[in-house]
Amino acid sequence: MTDSRLELPKHARLAVLGSPIAHSKSPAIHAAAYRVLGLDWHYGRHELVASELEAYLAGLGDDVRGLSLTMPLKEEACRIARVLDPIAEQSGVVNTLLRITGTGASAAWAGFNTDVGGLASAIRLEGLDATRTLVFGAGATAVSAVLAARALGAERVTVLARRLEAAQSLAARFDGSSEPVGKAVAVDAADLFARDADSLSNANLIISTLPGHGIDWHRVPFVGVAPTFDVAYDPWPSPLAELTGEAGVPVFSGIGMLIEQALLQIRIFVNGDPSLPLEHEPALREAMQQC
């Protein structure tokens, strides 16, 4: 282990927060990793909406080392964090909080976004080409998807959403932007249900950040036009995955992203830095994949 391993508490609590949260595989994935690391750390889960996050943090004891955040908490966590890593600052999205000082209401938290690195790593491990990427959705995870595509070398990213104005707003934030993640990339927008955007049929990759259910995917003309990475993973296959598979196109579940972003979170919880690898990460990843 690194030298920081000697300074780690013998016991610590961590958790994933969000709503809904009962389906989350994060507790099992993190528990497997801490067993490999020889850490007696407990990682739980807690149902929470955005308006409850600040009070929840104020009520935590100093044994809580860090937290994972899922929807709908990511923007609120960004607001609360005292300091932000560069990706969290650019994206306005925080999915990881690390206590840096204090306790209760006086605690200060550092905010990180591991969704970008986790998604990029999962897509890279599948050998997918992100040159021309379609992103389904315009929420917090879609922000990370745009940045991940850029980090993977995308030349053009198109954001498609049920509300065109939401897609246009997200595209405008990052069109031509190059700092601090990736190079300058053209980012534009389209209606998820539009059937007059033939130029999108030459996409190399689809990243869907939309919920697994609640969408009539038969109305989406771009389903099956390119290998698809669906961030949904429970239940699986998702309706989008089923239609994509029926079209004979490869489709990948979000479990890969979940594991890769969790690995970055564990680096943060152990070392305080997502860029500082842990020892024996292949063994960690293997244990996490067995969950």
HUBEL-V935872 format. One record per residue. N is the residue number from 0. SS is DSSP state (alpha for helix, beta for strand, coil for the rest). Layout:
# HUBEL-V935872
N	SS
N	SS
This chain:
# HUBEL-V935872
0	coil
1	coil
2	alpha
3	alpha
4	alpha
5	alpha
6	alpha
7	coil
8	coil
9	coil
10	beta
11	beta
12	beta
13	beta
14	beta
15	beta
16	beta
17	beta
18	coil
19	coil
20	coil
21	coil
22	coil
23	coil
24	coil
25	alpha
26	alpha
27	alpha
28	alpha
29	alpha
30	alpha
31	alpha
32	alpha
33	alpha
34	alpha
35	alpha
36	alpha
37	coil
38	coil
39	beta
40	beta
41	beta
42	beta
43	beta
44	beta
45	beta
46	beta
47	coil
48	coil
49	alpha
50	alpha
51	alpha
52	alpha
53	alpha
54	alpha
55	alpha
56	alpha
57	alpha
58	coil
59	coil
60	coil
61	coil
62	coil
63	beta
64	beta
65	beta
66	beta
67	beta
68	beta
69	coil
70	coil
71	coil
72	coil
73	alpha
74	alpha
75	alpha
76	alpha
77	alpha
78	alpha
79	alpha
80	coil
81	coil
82	beta
83	beta
84	coil
85	alpha
86	alpha
87	alpha
88	alpha
89	alpha
90	alpha
91	coil
92	coil
93	coil
94	coil
95	beta
96	beta
97	beta
98	beta
99	beta
100	beta
101	coil
102	coil
103	alpha
104	alpha
105	alpha
106	coil
107	beta
108	beta
109	beta
110	beta
111	beta
112	coil
113	coil
114	alpha
115	alpha
116	alpha
117	alpha
118	alpha
119	alpha
120	alpha
121	alpha
122	alpha
123	alpha
124	alpha
125	coil
126	coil
127	coil
128	coil
129	coil
130	coil
131	beta
132	beta
133	beta
134	beta
135	beta
136	coil
137	coil
138	coil
139	alpha
140	alpha
141	alpha
142	alpha
143	alpha
144	alpha
145	alpha
146	alpha
147	alpha
148	alpha
149	alpha
150	alpha
151	coil
152	coil
153	coil
154	coil
155	beta
156	beta
157	beta
158	beta
159	beta
160	beta
161	coil
162	coil
163	alpha
164	alpha
165	alpha
166	alpha
167	alpha
168	alpha
169	alpha
170	alpha
171	alpha
172	alpha
173	alpha
174	coil
175	coil
176	coil
177	coil
178	coil
179	coil
180	coil
181	coil
182	coil
183	coil
184	coil
185	beta
186	beta
187	beta
188	beta
189	beta
190	beta
191	coil
192	coil
193	coil
194	coil
195	coil
196	coil
197	alpha
198	alpha
199	alpha
200	alpha
201	alpha
202	coil
203	coil
204	beta
205	beta
206	beta
207	beta
208	coil
209	coil
210	coil
211	coil
212	coil
213	coil
214	coil
215	coil
216	alpha
217	alpha
218	alpha
219	coil
220	coil
221	coil
222	coil
223	coil
224	coil
225	coil
226	beta
227	beta
228	beta
229	beta
230	coil
231	coil
232	coil
233	coil
234	coil
235	coil
236	coil
237	coil
238	alpha
239	alpha
240	alpha
241	alpha
242	alpha
243	alpha
244	alpha
245	alpha
246	coil
247	coil
248	coil
249	coil
250	beta
251	beta
252	coil
253	coil
254	alpha
255	alpha
256	alpha
257	alpha
258	alpha
259	alpha
260	alpha
261	alpha
262	alpha
263	alpha
264	alpha
265	alpha
266	alpha
267	alpha
268	alpha
269	alpha
270	alpha
271	coil
272	coil
273	coil
274	coil
275	coil
276	coil
277	coil
278	coil
279	coil
280	alpha
281	alpha
282	alpha
283	alpha
284	alpha
285	alpha
286	alpha
287	alpha
288	alpha
289	coil
290	coil
